[in-house]
Amino acid sequence: MSTPAFRPMAFGVTTAVLRDGPNGTHYLRADQELQPYKNRLTDLLRHWAETVPDRTWMARRQPIVGVDGKPALGEWRHISYAEAWATARRIAQGLINRGLSAERPVAILSENSLEHALLALGCMVAGVPHVPASPAYSLISTDYEKLKHVLRTTTPGMLFASDATLYGKALHAVASDGVEIVLAQGRLEGLDSTSFAELAGTPETPDVDAAISATGLDTITKFLFTSGSTKLPKAVINTQRMWCANQQQAAQSMPVVAEQPLVLLDWLPWNHTFGGNHNFGMVIYQGGTLYIDDGKPTPALMHETLRNLREIAPTVYFNVPIGFEAIANAMKTDDLLRKTLLSRVKMFFYAGAALAQPVWDSLYESEEREIGQRVVMASGLGMTESAPFGLFVTSPNVRAGDLGLPTPGLELKLVDVDGKTEVRFRGPNITPGYWRAPQETADAFDEEGFFKTGDAVKWIDETDVHLGLKFDGRIAEDFKLATGTFVSVGPMRARIIAAGAPYIQDVVLTGLNLKEVGAMVFPTPKVRELAGLPADASFHDVLESAPVLAYFQNLANELAKTATGSANRIARLCLLADLPTIDRGEITDKGSINQRAVLTHRADTVAALHEDRLHHIVKPQH
């Protein structure tokens, strides 16, 4: 039988130009030029407000009291382009009246919300940067140190929070004299505040148009903080040039986003560049509609995402691998989900981690069953410093780890670093640097002005550069064994997670300056199904149960069969019941594991693993 065809989808960049540099360096760019782009994203917002004023720009389900008396989500509240533009102008006037600026920006403590979105637009109209802080810094952290770091770095003149009840403790911990607090809902005991409705009702004056005219390509739109996977988060300067150029780049690499009116259903947080720049900006650039998804790929919230996907049919759909895994599982038996989600979607796109092959296969099976075709599962490479779109795949035949070719206008520099090839970026979508951090900015760029990504790449096919590149891990994560052999952490970690799906959340590799590679595994809650123990059994008991240990013993045996040497052979493995914590920096707010922090904070466990002092150590059996 022949493989089913893909639903038609054009790829914008399929050929590249490669040139050689000195000392084995290579330069790679797309074989096409970047087309002109606007000076301001707000120019496009104004355009859509004038040409399609009644089209929905953004919508979110409104909170209600459920039949059981508990909070629930009801019908969608829609904001049109005309309403968004008018409200943004009034908010901008309020910011102008307060004398806010890049030195005194607007800090936002909020999940994705309509008020958050409108405030961001108002900031852009006024030429005042906004600082979307991770909600986890307010809601999960207990010491608020990362939130305090964000505010110390940016010195905001206004603090916005979506809900006084949710963010009250954090606001009391960080409030300071001279910083106005604006609340979308509720009031705070002991702290003065302004309502969002009052800010959004500011009477407009000609100062708004003057402010718009004063903004341009180099105007700072926001400060986005890095995930802080190695050090404290850094404030990445985002300009209008970065955002507008990158949206034009994405449109040329992914023509699919403009083939029909764009509809997104999206949960990805706006304090990160994937959701906050790529998706939020794409909707404005293309005149599309964004439905805010209050679900998330977690056991507690995934049901809301599935509910929304049974009702809203996206034209393209972005998610992380764990989200696609949950959707793939649900589509096996959910007829309405399959019908709605697959009715017009032209592309799936994942980022953030490797997508396990069983998930890929399950998605294809549901797609073939429902529409007789497969939907392209695309991917690429981007980062906060590149606004974020950088590389994109060149054909439907995508495999895990494929990155593809650079987008038009972005030049890549491929440099040998410790036996790996680092990819570096130069183009109009690259940040000018980190806010108030001149040394870190200088360290981030090489002598030719290329941003040093720290990501390693390989050719998909060394005989055909037009297929592009694939991911080869993070250079900073790699380490040497005592034998001097390099351990390539990224690909090895991805292989373990894929082989152990769906029972492995993440893996930290050990063995620096030792003879063997070890693995500390954070299992998913799904391992409880393997254990066969009562639901109230402790996670420690679950991980020490015979069926769970037998599963991981078999996994270690299977991984050992494909190992070719000490650098890619897991010689010992342990299961960790204590999850990584955000306060210790072991996990970022977007869920990425910080290998270095875990190794530092769990040094005793690492030593015990390699000295055979742990109660349960799994070793491959020959």
C-alpha positions as CSV (number, residue, x, y, z in Angstrom):
1,M,0.0,0.0,0.0
2,S,1.2,3.5,-0.8
3,T,1.5,6.1,2.0
4,P,-1.5,8.4,2.1
5,A,-0.9,11.9,0.6
6,F,-0.7,15.0,2.8
7,R,-3.3,17.7,2.7
8,P,-1.8,20.2,0.3
9,M,0.5,22.7,1.8
10,A,3.1,25.0,0.2
11,F,6.6,25.5,1.6
12,G,8.1,28.9,1.0
13,V,11.8,28.1,1.3
14,T,13.0,25.0,-0.4
15,T,16.5,25.9,-1.7
16,A,19.4,27.6,0.0
17,V,22.7,29.3,-0.7
18,L,25.8,27.9,1.1
19,R,29.2,29.7,1.2
20,D,32.4,28.8,2.9
21,G,34.2,31.0,5.3
22,P,37.6,30.8,7.0
23,N,38.6,28.0,9.4
24,G,35.8,25.6,8.4
25,T,33.0,28.1,9.0
26,H,30.0,28.1,6.7
27,Y,27.2,30.6,6.0
28,L,23.7,29.5,5.0
29,R,20.8,31.6,3.8
30,A,17.5,31.2,1.9
31,D,17.6,31.5,-1.9
32,Q,15.2,34.4,-1.8
33,E,15.1,37.9,-0.4
34,L,13.0,39.2,2.5
35,Q,10.1,41.2,1.2
36,P,9.2,44.7,2.6
37,Y,7.5,44.9,6.0
38,K,5.7,47.5,8.0
39,N,7.4,49.9,10.5
40,R,4.9,49.1,13.2
41,L,2.7,46.2,14.0
42,T,0.1,48.7,15.0
43,D,-0.1,49.9,11.4
44,L,-1.6,46.5,10.6
45,L,-4.0,46.6,13.5
46,R,-5.2,50.0,12.1
47,H,-5.5,48.5,8.6
48,W,-7.7,45.6,9.7
49,A,-9.8,47.9,11.9
50,E,-10.5,50.0,8.8
51,T,-11.0,47.1,6.3
52,V,-12.7,44.4,8.4
53,P,-13.9,46.3,11.5
54,D,-16.4,43.6,12.6
55,R,-14.0,40.6,12.3
56,T,-13.2,39.0,15.6
57,W,-9.6,39.8,16.6
58,M,-9.7,37.9,19.9
59,A,-12.2,35.9,22.0
60,R,-12.2,34.2,25.3
61,R,-14.7,32.2,27.3
62,Q,-16.2,34.1,30.2
63,P,-16.2,32.8,33.8
64,I,-19.6,31.7,35.1
65,V,-20.9,29.7,38.1
66,G,-21.3,26.1,37.1
67,V,-24.3,23.9,37.9
68,D,-22.4,22.5,40.9
69,G,-21.8,26.0,42.2
70,K,-18.1,25.9,41.2
71,P,-16.4,28.4,38.8
72,A,-16.7,27.4,35.2
73,L,-16.2,28.8,31.7
74,G,-19.2,29.9,29.6
75,E,-19.7,31.4,26.2
76,W,-17.1,33.3,24.2
77,R,-16.7,37.1,24.5
78,H,-15.5,38.5,21.2
79,I,-13.5,41.7,20.6
80,S,-13.6,43.0,17.0
81,Y,-10.7,44.7,15.2
82,A,-12.6,48.1,15.5
83,E,-13.1,47.6,19.2
84,A,-9.5,46.6,19.8
85,W,-8.1,49.6,17.9
86,A,-10.4,52.1,19.7
87,T,-9.7,50.6,23.1
88,A,-5.9,50.5,22.5
89,R,-5.9,54.2,21.6
90,R,-7.7,55.1,24.9
91,I,-5.3,52.9,26.9
92,A,-2.4,54.6,25.1
93,Q,-3.7,58.0,26.1
94,G,-3.8,56.8,29.8
95,L,-0.2,55.7,29.5
96,I,0.9,58.9,27.8
97,N,-0.8,60.9,30.6
98,R,1.3,59.0,33.2
99,G,4.6,59.7,31.4
100,L,5.5,56.0,31.1
101,S,8.4,55.1,28.9
102,A,11.1,52.4,28.2
103,E,12.6,53.5,31.6
104,R,9.3,53.0,33.3
105,P,7.4,50.4,31.3
106,V,4.2,48.4,32.1
107,A,4.7,45.1,33.9
108,I,1.9,42.6,33.3
109,L,1.0,39.9,35.9
110,S,-1.6,37.9,34.1
111,E,-2.5,34.7,32.2
112,N,-3.5,35.2,28.6
113,S,-6.7,37.4,28.8
114,L,-8.5,40.0,26.8
115,E,-7.4,42.7,29.2
116,H,-3.8,41.6,28.9
117,A,-4.1,41.7,25.1
118,L,-5.7,45.1,25.0
119,L,-3.1,46.5,27.4
120,A,-0.3,45.2,25.2
121,L,-1.9,46.9,22.2
122,G,-2.2,50.2,24.1
123,C,1.4,50.0,25.1
124,M,2.4,49.5,21.4
125,V,0.3,52.5,20.3
126,A,1.8,54.7,23.0
127,G,5.4,53.5,22.3
128,V,5.7,52.2,25.9
129,P,7.2,48.7,26.3
130,H,5.3,46.1,28.3
131,V,6.8,43.3,30.4
132,P,4.7,40.2,30.5
133,A,6.0,38.3,33.6
134,S,5.5,34.6,33.9
135,P,2.3,33.9,35.9
136,A,4.3,31.1,37.6
137,Y,6.6,33.7,39.2
138,S,3.5,35.0,41.0
139,L,1.3,31.9,41.5
140,I,3.7,29.0,41.9
141,S,6.8,30.6,43.4
142,T,6.8,31.1,47.1
143,D,9.7,33.5,47.5
144,Y,8.8,35.7,44.5
145,E,12.6,36.1,43.8
146,K,12.2,35.8,40.0
147,L,9.4,38.2,39.9
148,K,11.4,40.7,42.0
149,H,14.3,40.2,39.6
150,V,12.0,41.0,36.6
151,L,10.8,44.2,38.3
152,R,14.3,45.2,39.4
153,T,15.6,44.8,35.9
154,T,12.9,46.8,34.2
155,T,11.8,49.3,36.9
156,P,8.1,49.5,35.7
157,G,6.0,52.6,36.3
158,M,2.8,50.5,36.3
159,L,1.9,47.0,37.5
160,F,-1.1,45.4,35.9
161,A,-2.7,42.2,37.3
162,S,-5.7,40.4,35.9
163,D,-7.2,39.4,39.3
164,A,-6.7,40.8,42.8
165,T,-7.4,37.4,44.4
166,L,-5.0,35.4,42.3
167,Y,-2.2,37.9,42.3
168,G,-2.8,39.7,45.6
169,K,0.0,37.9,47.5
170,A,2.6,38.6,44.8
171,L,1.5,42.3,44.5
172,H,1.8,42.8,48.3
173,A,5.3,41.2,48.1
174,V,6.6,43.5,45.3
175,A,4.5,46.7,45.5
176,S,6.6,49.9,45.8
177,D,6.0,53.6,46.1
178,G,5.4,55.4,42.8
179,V,4.3,52.3,40.9
180,E,0.6,52.4,40.1
181,I,-1.3,49.1,40.4
182,V,-4.1,48.5,37.8
183,L,-6.5,45.6,38.3
184,A,-8.9,44.0,35.9
185,Q,-10.9,42.4,38.7
186,G,-11.2,43.0,42.4
187,R,-9.5,45.3,44.8
188,L,-6.5,44.8,47.2
189,E,-6.6,45.3,51.0
190,G,-4.1,48.0,52.0
191,L,-3.0,48.9,48.5
192,D,-4.4,51.6,46.2
193,S,-5.3,50.6,42.7
194,T,-6.9,51.7,39.5
195,S,-9.4,49.6,37.6
196,F,-8.6,48.5,34.1
197,A,-12.0,49.9,33.0
198,E,-10.9,53.3,34.1
199,L,-7.6,53.1,32.2
200,A,-9.4,51.8,29.1
201,G,-11.9,54.7,29.4
202,T,-9.3,57.5,29.2
203,P,-10.6,60.3,26.9
204,E,-8.4,60.4,23.8
205,T,-6.5,63.5,22.6
206,P,-4.3,64.2,19.6
207,D,-1.4,63.1,21.6
208,V,-2.2,59.5,20.6
209,D,-1.5,60.1,16.9
210,A,1.6,62.0,17.8
211,A,2.8,59.1,19.9
212,I,2.2,56.7,17.0
213,S,4.2,58.9,14.6
214,A,7.1,59.0,17.1
215,T,7.4,55.2,17.0
216,G,9.3,53.2,14.4
217,L,11.4,50.2,13.6
218,D,13.7,50.7,16.6
219,T,11.0,51.4,19.2
220,I,11.0,48.8,21.9
221,T,7.7,46.9,22.1
222,K,8.4,44.7,25.1
223,F,10.9,43.0,27.3
224,L,10.6,39.2,27.2
225,F,12.5,37.3,29.8
226,T,14.5,34.2,28.9
227,S,13.5,31.0,30.7
228,G,16.5,31.3,33.0
229,S,17.6,27.7,32.3
230,T,21.3,28.4,33.2
231,K,21.2,31.8,35.1
232,L,18.7,34.4,36.2
233,P,16.4,35.3,33.3
234,K,17.6,38.0,31.0
235,A,15.4,40.8,29.6
236,V,15.4,40.4,25.8
237,I,14.8,43.7,24.0
238,N,12.0,43.3,21.4
239,T,11.6,46.0,18.8
240,Q,9.1,46.8,16.1
241,R,11.7,45.8,13.6
242,M,12.2,42.4,15.1
243,W,8.5,41.7,15.3
244,C,7.4,43.1,11.9
245,A,10.4,41.6,10.0
246,N,9.8,38.2,11.7
247,Q,6.2,38.1,10.8
248,Q,7.0,38.8,7.2
249,Q,9.7,36.1,7.4
250,A,7.2,33.6,8.8
251,A,4.7,34.5,6.1
252,Q,7.2,33.8,3.4
253,S,8.4,30.5,4.9
254,M,4.8,29.4,5.8
255,P,2.5,30.6,3.0
256,V,-0.2,28.5,4.6
257,V,-0.9,31.1,7.2
258,A,-2.2,33.5,4.6
259,E,-4.1,31.1,2.3
260,Q,-7.4,31.5,4.2
261,P,-8.5,33.8,7.1
262,L,-6.3,32.7,9.9
263,V,-8.0,31.1,12.9
264,L,-5.9,30.1,16.0
265,L,-7.0,28.4,19.2
266,D,-4.1,28.8,21.5
267,W,-3.0,28.4,25.1
268,L,0.7,29.2,24.7
269,P,1.6,31.9,27.3
270,W,2.3,35.4,26.1
271,N,5.3,35.8,28.5
272,H,7.1,33.4,26.1
273,T,8.0,34.2,22.5
274,F,6.2,31.3,20.9
275,G,2.8,32.4,22.1
276,G,3.4,36.1,22.8
277,N,5.4,37.0,19.6
278,H,4.9,34.3,17.0
279,N,1.2,33.5,17.5
280,F,-0.1,36.8,18.9
281,G,1.8,38.8,16.2
282,M,0.7,36.4,13.4
283,V,-2.9,37.1,14.1
284,I,-2.4,40.8,13.8
285,Y,-0.1,40.6,10.8
286,Q,-2.6,38.3,8.9
287,G,-5.8,39.9,10.2
288,G,-6.8,36.7,11.8
289,T,-8.7,35.6,14.9
290,L,-7.3,34.2,18.1
291,Y,-9.4,32.2,20.5
292,I,-7.7,32.1,23.9
293,D,-7.7,28.5,25.2
294,D,-7.9,28.3,28.9
295,G,-6.9,24.7,28.8
296,K,-3.3,23.4,29.0
297,P,-1.6,20.1,28.3
298,T,-2.0,18.9,31.9
299,P,-4.3,16.3,33.4
300,A,-6.3,18.9,35.2
301,L,-6.9,21.3,32.2
302,M,-6.6,19.3,29.0
303,H,-10.3,18.7,29.0
304,E,-10.9,22.4,28.4
305,T,-8.6,22.3,25.3
306,L,-10.4,19.3,24.0
307,R,-13.8,21.0,24.6
308,N,-12.6,24.1,22.6
309,L,-11.2,22.0,19.8
310,R,-14.6,20.3,19.4
311,E,-16.1,23.7,18.8
312,I,-13.4,25.9,17.1
313,A,-11.8,24.7,13.9
314,P,-8.3,26.3,13.6
315,T,-6.7,26.8,10.2
316,V,-3.2,26.0,11.6
317,Y,-2.6,24.7,15.1
318,F,0.4,25.2,17.3
319,N,1.2,23.2,20.4
320,V,4.0,21.4,22.4
321,P,4.6,17.6,22.1
322,I,2.8,16.7,25.3
323,G,-0.3,18.6,24.0
324,F,-0.3,16.8,20.7
325,E,0.1,13.5,22.7
326,A,-3.1,14.2,24.6
327,I,-4.9,15.2,21.4
328,A,-3.7,12.1,19.6
329,N,-5.0,9.9,22.4
330,A,-8.4,11.7,22.5
331,M,-8.9,11.6,18.7
332,K,-8.8,7.7,18.8
333,T,-12.3,7.7,20.2
334,D,-13.7,11.2,20.0
335,D,-15.6,11.6,16.7
336,L,-16.5,15.2,17.2
337,L,-13.0,16.2,18.1
338,R,-11.6,14.5,14.9
339,K,-14.3,16.1,12.7
340,T,-13.9,19.7,14.0
341,L,-10.1,19.8,14.4
342,L,-9.4,18.2,11.1
343,S,-12.1,20.0,9.1
344,R,-9.8,22.8,7.7
345,V,-6.5,22.7,9.5
346,K,-3.7,22.9,7.0
347,M,-0.7,22.5,9.3
348,F,0.2,21.3,12.8
349,F,3.4,22.8,14.3
350,Y,5.2,21.6,17.4
351,A,8.2,23.1,19.3
352,G,9.9,22.9,22.6
353,A,10.9,19.2,22.6
354,A,11.0,16.1,20.5
355,L,7.7,14.5,19.4
356,A,7.7,10.8,20.1
357,Q,7.1,8.6,17.1
358,P,4.0,6.8,18.6
359,V,2.3,10.2,18.9
360,W,3.1,11.0,15.3
361,D,1.8,7.6,14.1
362,S,-1.4,8.0,16.2
363,L,-2.1,11.5,14.7
364,Y,-1.6,10.2,11.2
365,E,-3.9,7.2,11.8
366,S,-6.7,9.5,13.0
367,E,-6.2,11.9,10.1
368,E,-6.3,9.1,7.5
369,R,-9.4,7.7,9.1
370,E,-11.2,11.1,9.1
371,I,-10.1,12.9,6.0
372,G,-8.1,10.3,4.0
373,Q,-5.0,12.4,4.2
374,R,-2.3,13.4,6.6
375,V,-1.8,16.8,8.0
376,V,1.8,18.1,7.9
377,M,3.5,18.2,11.3
378,A,5.9,21.0,10.9
379,S,8.7,22.3,13.1
380,G,11.7,24.6,13.1
381,L,14.1,26.5,15.3
382,G,13.5,29.8,17.1
383,M,14.3,31.5,20.3
384,T,13.4,34.6,22.3
385,E,16.3,36.5,20.8
386,S,15.1,35.8,17.2
387,A,11.5,37.0,17.7
388,P,11.3,33.8,17.5
389,F,11.0,32.4,13.9
390,G,14.3,31.3,12.5
391,L,14.3,28.0,10.6
392,F,11.5,26.0,9.0
393,V,11.2,22.6,7.4
394,T,11.2,22.3,3.6
395,S,8.8,19.5,2.9
396,P,6.0,17.4,4.4
397,N,8.4,14.5,5.1
398,V,9.4,15.8,8.6
399,R,11.2,13.6,11.2
400,A,11.8,14.4,14.9
401,G,14.5,16.9,15.2
402,D,14.3,18.3,11.7
403,L,14.7,22.1,11.5
404,G,15.0,22.9,7.8
405,L,16.3,26.1,6.2
406,P,16.7,29.7,7.4
407,T,13.8,32.0,6.8
408,P,14.4,34.8,4.2
409,G,16.6,37.6,5.6
410,L,18.2,35.5,8.3
411,E,21.8,34.4,7.7
412,L,23.2,31.4,9.6
413,K,26.8,31.0,10.5
414,L,27.8,27.4,11.2
415,V,30.8,27.2,13.6
416,D,32.8,24.3,15.0
417,V,32.6,24.3,18.8
418,D,34.1,21.4,20.7
419,G,33.5,19.0,17.9
420,K,29.9,20.1,17.3
421,T,28.4,22.7,14.9
422,E,26.9,25.7,16.6
423,V,24.3,27.7,14.6
424,R,24.5,31.5,14.9
425,F,21.9,34.1,13.7
426,R,22.2,37.5,12.0
427,G,19.2,39.4,10.6
428,P,16.5,42.0,11.2
429,N,14.6,39.8,13.6
430,I,17.5,39.4,16.0
431,T,17.4,41.4,19.3
432,P,19.8,44.3,19.8
433,G,20.6,42.8,23.2
434,Y,19.6,42.4,26.8
435,W,18.2,45.3,28.7
436,R,20.6,46.9,31.1
437,A,23.1,44.1,30.7
438,P,25.9,45.4,28.4
439,Q,28.4,42.6,29.2
440,E,25.9,39.8,28.6
441,T,24.9,41.5,25.4
442,A,28.5,41.7,24.3
443,D,29.1,38.1,25.2
444,A,26.0,36.9,23.2
445,F,27.4,38.1,19.8
446,D,30.5,37.1,17.9
447,E,33.0,39.4,16.1
448,E,30.8,39.5,13.0
449,G,27.6,40.4,14.8
450,F,26.1,36.9,14.8
451,F,24.0,35.9,17.8
452,K,25.5,32.8,19.4
453,T,22.5,30.5,20.0
454,G,24.3,27.7,21.8
455,D,22.3,25.2,19.7
456,A,24.1,22.5,17.8
457,V,23.0,21.3,14.4
458,K,23.8,18.7,11.8
459,W,22.8,18.4,8.1
460,I,19.7,16.3,7.5
461,D,21.6,14.9,4.5
462,E,25.2,15.9,4.0
463,T,24.8,15.3,0.2
464,D,21.8,17.8,-0.1
465,V,22.1,21.1,1.8
466,H,18.6,22.1,0.5
467,L,17.0,19.7,2.9
468,G,18.5,21.8,5.7
469,L,19.5,21.1,9.2
470,K,18.4,19.0,12.2
471,F,18.9,19.6,15.9
472,D,21.9,18.2,17.6
473,G,21.4,19.3,21.2
474,R,22.6,22.3,23.4
475,I,26.3,22.7,23.4
476,A,26.3,23.9,27.1
477,E,24.6,20.7,28.2
478,D,27.2,18.4,26.8
479,F,29.9,16.9,29.0
480,K,32.9,14.6,28.9
481,L,33.3,11.3,30.6
482,A,36.6,10.4,32.4
483,T,37.8,8.8,29.1
484,G,37.6,12.2,27.4
485,T,34.6,11.1,25.3
486,F,31.9,13.8,24.7
487,V,28.3,12.9,25.7
488,S,25.8,14.6,23.4
489,V,23.0,15.3,25.9
490,G,20.2,16.6,23.7
491,P,19.8,13.7,21.2
492,M,20.4,11.1,23.9
493,R,17.8,12.7,26.2
494,A,15.3,12.8,23.4
495,R,15.9,9.2,22.6
496,I,15.2,8.1,26.2
497,I,12.0,10.2,26.5
498,A,10.7,8.8,23.2
499,A,11.5,5.2,24.1
500,G,9.9,5.6,27.5
501,A,6.7,7.4,26.3
502,P,4.2,8.0,27.9
503,Y,5.9,7.2,31.2
504,I,8.8,9.7,31.2
505,Q,8.3,13.4,31.8
506,D,12.0,14.3,31.6
507,V,15.5,13.0,32.0
508,V,18.7,14.5,33.4
509,L,22.0,12.8,32.3
510,T,24.8,12.3,34.7
511,G,28.4,11.2,34.4
512,L,30.6,14.3,34.2
513,N,34.2,13.2,34.6
514,L,33.0,9.7,35.4
515,K,33.4,6.4,33.5
516,E,29.7,5.9,32.6
517,V,26.6,7.8,31.6
518,G,23.7,7.7,34.1
519,A,20.1,8.9,33.9
520,M,17.9,10.4,36.5
521,V,14.3,10.0,35.3
522,F,11.3,12.1,36.3
523,P,8.4,9.8,35.5
524,T,4.9,11.0,34.5
525,P,1.8,10.3,36.8
526,K,0.9,7.7,34.2
527,V,3.3,5.2,35.8
528,R,0.6,4.7,38.4
529,E,-1.3,2.7,35.8
530,L,1.7,0.3,35.6
531,A,2.1,-0.1,39.4
532,G,-1.4,-1.5,40.0
533,L,-1.4,0.1,43.5
534,P,-4.3,1.8,45.2
535,A,-4.9,5.4,44.0
536,D,-3.7,6.8,47.4
537,A,-0.3,5.1,47.2
538,S,2.6,7.4,47.6
539,F,4.6,8.2,44.4
540,H,7.7,6.7,46.2
541,D,5.8,3.4,46.6
542,V,4.6,3.5,43.0
543,L,8.2,3.9,41.7
544,E,9.5,1.1,43.9
545,S,6.7,-1.3,42.8
546,A,7.8,-4.4,40.9
547,P,5.8,-3.7,37.6
548,V,7.3,-0.2,37.4
549,L,10.9,-1.3,38.0
550,A,10.3,-4.2,35.5
551,Y,9.2,-1.7,32.8
552,F,12.3,0.5,33.3
553,Q,14.5,-2.5,33.4
554,N,13.2,-3.5,30.0
555,L,13.6,0.1,28.8
556,A,17.3,0.1,29.9
557,N,17.8,-3.3,28.2
558,E,16.3,-2.0,24.9
559,L,18.3,1.3,25.0
560,A,21.5,-0.7,25.6
561,K,20.9,-2.8,22.4
562,T,21.2,0.3,20.2
563,A,24.2,1.9,22.0
564,T,27.4,2.1,20.1
565,G,29.8,3.0,22.9
566,S,30.1,4.5,26.4
567,A,29.0,8.0,25.3
568,N,25.5,6.9,24.3
569,R,25.0,3.9,26.6
570,I,22.9,4.4,29.8
571,A,24.8,2.3,32.3
572,R,22.6,3.1,35.3
573,L,19.2,4.7,35.8
574,C,17.2,5.9,38.8
575,L,13.6,7.1,39.2
576,L,13.0,10.4,41.0
577,A,9.8,10.8,43.0
578,D,10.5,14.4,44.0
579,L,9.6,16.6,41.0
580,P,11.8,19.5,39.8
581,T,10.9,22.9,41.4
582,I,10.7,26.3,39.9
583,D,12.1,28.1,43.1
584,R,15.3,26.1,42.8
585,G,15.5,26.8,39.1
586,E,15.3,23.1,38.3
587,I,12.5,23.7,35.9
588,T,11.5,26.8,34.0
589,D,8.0,28.3,34.0
590,K,7.4,26.8,30.6
591,G,8.3,23.3,31.8
592,S,11.8,23.0,30.4
593,I,14.2,21.1,32.5
594,N,17.4,22.8,33.7
595,Q,20.0,20.1,33.6
596,R,22.6,22.1,35.4
597,A,20.4,23.1,38.3
598,V,19.1,19.6,38.8
599,L,22.6,18.2,38.8
600,T,23.7,20.9,41.3
601,H,20.8,20.6,43.7
602,R,20.8,16.8,43.6
603,A,24.5,16.2,43.7
604,D,24.1,13.7,46.5
605,T,21.7,11.6,44.3
606,V,24.1,11.8,41.4
607,A,26.9,10.5,43.6
608,A,24.8,7.8,45.1
609,L,23.6,6.7,41.6
610,H,27.2,6.2,40.4
611,E,28.4,4.6,43.7
612,D,25.5,2.1,43.8
613,R,24.2,3.5,47.1
614,L,20.6,4.1,45.9
615,H,17.9,1.6,47.0
616,H,16.7,0.9,43.4
617,I,19.2,1.3,40.5
618,V,18.3,-0.1,37.1
619,K,21.2,-1.4,35.0
620,P,20.9,-2.9,31.5
621,Q,21.2,-6.7,31.5
622,H,23.1,-8.4,28.8
